[in-house]
Amino acid sequence: MSRAAVSIPSNIAEGSARESDQEFKRYLEIALGSAFELETQLLLAVRVGYLDETHMGTVLTSLHQNQSGINALIQKLKK
């Protein structure tokens, strides 16, 4: 989970330094994939009892907002 969580902002930062919007978009897509990977790992951790569901709604809401923001940037760069 830590690796996926760190990968999200790291790929956004690395992509922002690239030469073209196309390259930036590719790094945003990788960041989005990491965000979905993190979501899956969180849900599995709750399911197997490693994490308590108490604050999971807040965590998932925040993660979904980040996923939406990344996706919006990707869509903007496609145009």
N, C-alpha and C positions, 0 to 999 in steps of 0.2 A: 504494500500500500504506500509506503514511503517513497519508493522509486517512482510509482505512477504519479503521486502527488507532486513530487519535485519536477517530474518531466513536463508537466503542464506549463508552468511559467518559464521553464528553461527553454522549451521549444518556441514559445512566443518571443522571448528575448532574442534567441538566435536567429529566428526568421525575420525579425524586424531589421536586422543588420544586413540582410541579403540585398542583392542588386536589383531584383525585380519583384513586382507584385506576385508573379507566378510562383517564384521561390518562396516568398512569404506565405502565400496561400498553402503551399505544401507543408510548411512547418506548423501552420495553424491546424491543418488536418491531422497531423501527428499529435498535436496538443489535445485536440478534440477526442481522438482515439484513446489517449491516456486518461482523459476525464471519464470516458465511458468505462474504461478498465477499472478505474478507481471506484466508480459507482457499483460495478459488479462485485468487486472485492468487499466493499462495505456491506452490501446486501447478503453476500455469502457468510461474512463474519457474524452477522446477526443471526442468520439461519442456523449456523452450527454452534452458536452460543458463546462466541469469543467477544462479542460486543453486546451491550444492552440497548434495547430499542428506545430508551427514554428520550434521548436527544437526536435520534436518527432523522426525524422529520426536519429539524432545523438544518442539519448537515446536508441532507439531500436537497432541500430547497436552495441552499447556497450553491451547491454543486450544479444543480439544474440551471441556475441563473448564469453561472460561469459557462456552462455548455451552450446556452442560448447566445451569450455574448460572443463567444468564439465563432459559433455558426453564423451569426450576423456579419462578422468581419469577413468570413469566407465568402458569403453570398455577395457582399459588397465588392470584393476583389474579383469575383467572376464576371462582373459587368464591365 
